[in-house]
Amino acid sequence: MKFETEYKNLHFHISLEIVSIADVSLLLGDKFNRLPNQTLIELKKGTLAPYNLVIKSKSADEERIHYWSHVLLTSDQAELLEELGFYLEDEEILDSIVSNWELAGDELGPGWK
């Protein structure tokens, strides 16, 4: 799934790619960072799937690439776009990218200077 949007004077090209994993246990994590049992059940049933999220942000002639791996979202294609929207909003993904651009600044230097 690919689409583009504008947000706070930045152009975003968002790409979501499903990750095929043969063994769900590879997503378990370590003993300090385990997935909840219900999440594992949903993964095994196929109602949840891991995705790679790649966002290219562009301002003027400069472009940056931002990457998140194994984002767990619905496998139902009809609901995927809406759920991705909730994920981007809940995790404040676009706002954090905008903040990153503001920290770097422009030709006058960084905003924190």
C-alpha positions in Angstrom: 0.0 0.0 0.0 1.4 3.4 -1.0 0.0 6.9 -0.7 1.0 10.5 -0.4 -0.1 13.3 1.9 0.8 16.8 3.0 1.1 17.7 6.7 2.5 20.9 8.3 4.2 22.0 5.1 5.9 18.6 4.5 5.2 16.2 1.7 4.9 12.5 2.9 5.1 9.4 0.8 4.0 6.5 2.9 4.6 2.9 2.0 3.3 -0.1 4.0 4.7 -3.6 3.1 3.5 -6.8 4.7 6.3 -9.0 6.2 6.0 -12.7 5.6 7.1 -14.7 8.6 7.1 -18.4 8.6 7.3 -18.8 12.4 5.4 -16.4 14.6 7.7 -17.3 17.5 10.4 -15.1 15.8 8.3 -12.1 16.9 8.2 -13.1 20.6 10.9 -10.8 21.7 13.1 -11.4 24.8 11.9 -12.0 28.4 11.7 -8.3 29.0 9.8 -7.4 25.9 7.2 -10.1 25.2 4.1 -9.9 23.1 0.9 -10.4 25.0 -0.7 -13.8 24.6 -3.8 -12.4 22.8 -1.5 -10.7 20.2 0.3 -14.1 19.6 -3.1 -15.8 19.1 -4.2 -13.1 16.6 -0.9 -13.5 14.7 -1.3 -17.2 14.5 -4.9 -16.9 13.4 -3.8 -14.4 10.7 -6.0 -11.5 11.8 -2.9 -9.5 12.7 0.1 -9.2 10.5 3.5 -7.5 10.8 4.3 -4.7 8.3 7.3 -2.5 7.5 6.4 1.2 7.4 8.5 3.4 5.3 7.9 7.2 5.2 9.7 9.6 3.0 9.4 13.2 4.1 10.3 16.0 1.8 10.7 19.7 2.2 11.9 21.8 -0.8 14.7 19.7 -2.3 15.7 17.7 0.8 14.3 14.3 1.5 14.5 12.0 4.5 13.6 8.4 5.0 12.0 7.1 8.2 11.6 3.3 8.9 9.6 1.2 11.3 9.7 -2.6 11.2 7.2 -5.2 12.3 4.3 -2.8 13.0 1.4 -5.0 13.9 -1.8 -4.1 12.1 -4.9 -5.9 10.8 -4.5 -8.3 7.9 -8.0 -7.2 6.6 -7.2 -5.0 3.6 -10.6 -3.2 3.9 -9.7 -2.0 7.4 -6.0 -1.5 7.0 -5.9 2.1 5.8 -8.1 3.2 8.7 -6.1 1.3 11.3 -2.8 2.7 9.8 -4.3 6.2 10.3 -5.1 5.4 13.9 -1.5 4.1 14.4 0.1 7.2 12.8 -2.0 9.4 15.0 -1.7 7.4 18.3 2.0 7.1 18.0 2.4 10.7 16.8 4.5 9.5 13.9 4.0 12.5 11.5 4.4 15.0 14.4 7.7 13.4 15.4 9.0 13.6 11.8 7.9 17.3 11.7 9.8 17.9 15.0 12.8 16.2 13.6 12.8 18.6 10.6 12.4 21.6 13.0 15.3 20.4 15.1 17.6 20.3 12.1 16.6 23.8 11.1 17.0 25.5 7.8 19.7 27.6 6.0 19.8 29.9 9.1 20.7 26.9 11.4 18.8 24.7 13.7 15.8 25.9 15.6 17.3 25.2 19.0 20.2 27.5 18.4 
